């Protein structure tokens, strides 16, 4: 198919038809697996090495999870609580307000046989400590939400670059003919900082952008006709359209754009069956729905999205991205705990802790966790000092790009370990720093992809997800 044959007006008009546009994107994705043969850097169906994982779940905690109150235990903060930060340099924070040091808001305990330190903020996830791989030495290049979120997803602080899900979609293609390979499940309360750019394809072919399923109502708009059409009428319409298309083919010969459009309608018909089937959570048992917290108001939204994630993975979707948190402002509906970390994080963790633990348990009991890579990241952490002169439990913390935590699970990782370390107060990484480049390189490696070989030539540069950096974290791999 000639991807450049649409003029701008026709493309914009065409893209407003959600079902058709989604169907074309998925169809082109299938064609893309053979179309990229010979393109430098493309995997083209032949992996660079033996993969440990074949699918990915990415949980994005928007706003900045406090590592000091979740996965990075710093008992020294008890001793320094209420004292000034003693440092030779002034920290770079978002609001540039350096308050007094303060201790963690939740108690930490060693969990499981591994003895990982996890706080009471995540009681359900803590029960699965032996499945987790925690990185306590992340570093970022920005303390501003939007560029930091771009960096988390694409490796670059500017927009216009493909996100990791798009790179993986282009590199590996889809395992299904009926659904997109990259699906995004946004928070019903709003989009993350930067909006839809966080699942954009950048300069990669457009079919590799994330396909966002709606959190409320039908998963995809215009999935069915606006008025009732009988099966006989629909079948007759399809047969007539097929005859007309065949007549055009006989008259003009094999025209790639027409052939592609014919396949588009075929795929749209498949999606009319596949999407309602995969998104029908009523097919699940009452016990499963209860495990995910779907019938509880606090966890219903995230529970539905976690259960849908498992069903999407089972049906061949390669990369599913869930966002926890959305729009910024006041009140903040994300993890951005400037005013009060305890209130903020209690609300956000209460929404997702139980569903995420259920997803991990469900994947494991179905034998899927071993080849499913689960990622949980936040664009940065939070400061060990209060944002204001207050230092009581419950006050706010500012952004911290110098050291923070993420966790991963499944997909060939060593479970039950903590990697790297921040200093005694959890401000800066001091042991085995991990940049987003290293994180992205490791994810690609687990999928059988050499991050230095998955490239796309753009504006005179052989671009890649990891720019010109990145080291695979071999110590994390089983």
Buried (B, 14 or more C-beta within 10 A) or exposed (E): BEBEEBEEEEEEEEBEBBBBBBBBBBBBBBBBBEBBEEEEBBBBEEBBEEBBBBBBBBBBBBBBBBBBBBBBBBEBBEEBBEEEBEEEEEBEBBEEBBBBBBBBBBEBBEBBEBEBBBBBBBBBBBBBBBBBBBBBBBBBEBBBBBBBBBBBBBBBBEBEBBBBBBBBBBBBBBBBBBBBBBBBBBBBBBBBBBBEBBBBBBBBBBBBBBBBBBBEEBBBEBBEEEEEEEEEEEEEEEEEEEEEBEEEBEEEEEEEEBEBBBBBBBBBBBBBEBBBEBBEBEEBEEEBBBBBBBEEEBBBBBBBBBBBBBBBBEBBBBBBBBBBBBBBEEEBBBBBBBBBBBBBBBBBBBBBBBBBBBBBBBBBEEEBBEBBBBBBBBBBBBBBBBBBEBBEEBBBBBBBBBBBBBBBBBBBBEBBBBBBBBBBBBBBBBEBBBBBBBBBBBBBBBBBBBBBBBBBEBEEEEBBBBBEBBBBBEEBBE
